[in-house]
Amino acid sequence: MIAAMMKIWVDADACPVVIKEILFRAAERVQVLVTLVANQPMRVPPSRFVRTVQVGAGFDVADNEIVARLDPGDLVITADIPLAAEVIEKGGHALNPRGELYSADTIRSRLDVRDFMETLRASGVDTGGPPALHARDRQAFANQLDRFLHRYAREREKPGGGDR
């Protein structure tokens, strides 16, 4: 049986357009399937490597769809810390649009900070939103994605590297 190829899943409702464009170019360049999951229709370029999945409206519906379809080794693009934690727990990889590759070592502290900030907001403290995405963030994302895809390609080239 031929092993499945790694796929990239995008938590697309909140993913910046510029990050999606980087992913579309990467999909063509390395011929990896990129699937955008959102609760609204998404416009994507014509490509055999780019797909969309539209889910119903509701809290965490897109996140749950990604986790349900995720295979170990797949990459998920998300700024959603709880989703990233589920992805890592299931054997996947999670990269945020600012270029941070979450790991089993870092996700617990990121969840703790997120929960703390949520507690502050619930008690009426204005914590502000995330800062705007800058050129350095886009570059950090592109660089981290490139490193991830190169590591993946090297693993696939090793004897037995395509097995799952």
C-alpha positions in Angstrom: 0.0 0.0 0.0 1.3 3.4 -0.9 1.5 5.8 2.0 -0.6 9.0 2.0 1.2 12.2 1.3 1.4 15.0 4.0 -1.4 17.5 3.6 -1.7 21.1 4.7 -5.0 22.2 6.4 -5.8 25.9 6.8 -8.1 27.2 9.5 -9.2 29.7 6.8 -11.9 31.9 8.4 -9.3 34.0 10.2 -6.2 33.3 8.1 -4.9 36.5 6.4 -5.1 36.6 2.6 -1.4 37.2 2.3 -0.7 33.9 4.2 -3.1 32.0 1.9 -1.3 33.4 -1.1 2.0 32.1 0.3 0.4 28.7 0.8 -1.1 28.7 -2.8 2.4 29.3 -4.2 3.9 26.6 -2.0 1.2 24.1 -3.0 2.2 24.5 -6.7 5.9 24.6 -6.0 6.1 21.4 -4.0 2.9 19.8 -5.2 1.3 19.4 -1.8 -2.4 19.4 -1.2 -3.6 22.6 0.7 -7.2 22.5 1.9 -8.9 25.6 3.3 -11.6 24.9 5.8 -14.1 27.7 6.5 -17.7 28.3 7.3 -18.1 30.6 4.3 -17.3 30.2 0.6 -13.6 30.8 -0.2 -12.1 32.0 -3.5 -9.0 30.1 -4.4 -6.9 29.9 -7.6 -7.5 27.1 -10.0 -5.1 24.4 -9.0 -5.2 20.6 -8.5 -3.3 21.2 -5.2 -5.7 23.7 -3.6 -9.2 22.7 -2.3 -11.8 24.2 0.0 -14.2 22.6 2.5 -17.1 24.7 3.6 -18.6 23.7 7.0 -21.7 25.0 8.7 -21.6 28.0 11.0 -21.0 27.5 14.7 -18.3 27.6 17.3 -15.3 25.4 16.5 -17.1 23.7 13.5 -14.1 24.3 11.2 -11.6 23.3 13.9 -13.5 20.0 14.5 -13.5 19.3 10.8 -9.8 19.8 10.5 -9.1 17.5 13.5 -11.4 14.8 12.1 -9.7 14.8 8.7 -6.1 15.3 10.0 -3.6 12.5 9.6 -0.4 12.2 11.7 2.3 14.3 10.0 -0.1 16.7 8.4 0.5 20.5 8.9 -2.3 22.8 10.1 -2.1 26.6 9.6 -3.8 28.3 12.6 -3.6 31.0 15.2 -6.1 29.1 17.3 -4.1 27.7 20.3 -6.6 25.1 21.4 -6.8 23.8 17.8 -3.0 23.7 17.6 -2.9 21.6 20.8 -5.4 19.1 19.4 -3.4 18.9 16.2 -0.2 18.2 18.1 -2.0 15.6 20.3 -3.1 13.8 17.1 0.4 13.7 15.7 0.2 16.6 13.4 2.1 19.9 13.2 0.7 23.4 13.7 2.1 26.6 12.3 0.7 30.0 13.1 0.4 32.8 10.4 3.3 34.7 12.2 5.7 31.9 11.7 5.6 30.1 15.0 5.8 26.4 14.7 4.0 25.0 17.8 5.5 21.9 19.5 4.6 19.6 22.3 7.1 21.5 24.4 5.6 24.9 23.7 1.9 24.4 23.4 1.2 24.0 27.1 2.6 27.4 28.0 0.8 28.9 25.0 -2.5 27.4 26.2 -1.8 28.8 29.7 -1.3 32.3 28.4 -4.4 32.0 26.2 -6.5 30.9 29.2 -5.1 33.7 31.4 -6.0 36.3 28.8 -9.4 34.8 28.4 -9.9 35.1 32.1 -8.9 38.8 32.0 -11.3 39.5 29.2 -14.1 37.7 31.0 -13.5 39.9 34.0 -13.8 43.1 31.9 -10.2 43.8 31.2 -9.6 45.2 27.7 -6.6 43.1 26.5 -6.8 44.4 22.9 -6.6 42.3 19.9 -3.6 40.7 18.2 -1.2 43.2 16.5 -1.5 43.7 12.8 0.4 41.3 10.5 3.6 43.0 9.4 6.0 42.2 6.5 8.4 40.5 9.1 5.5 38.2 10.2 4.8 37.2 6.6 8.5 36.6 6.0 8.8 34.5 9.2 5.8 32.4 8.1 7.2 31.9 4.6 10.6 30.9 6.0 9.2 28.5 8.6 6.8 26.9 6.0 9.8 26.5 3.6 11.9 24.9 6.4 9.0 22.5 7.2 8.5 21.5 3.6 12.2 20.9 3.1 12.4 18.7 6.2 9.3 16.8 5.0 10.9 16.3 1.6 14.1 15.0 3.1 12.2 12.6 5.3 10.3 11.3 2.2 13.6 10.7 0.4 14.9 8.5 3.2 14.5 4.7 2.8 11.1 3.9 4.3 10.4 7.6 4.8 7.1 7.5 3.0 5.6 5.0 5.4 3.1 6.0 7.9 
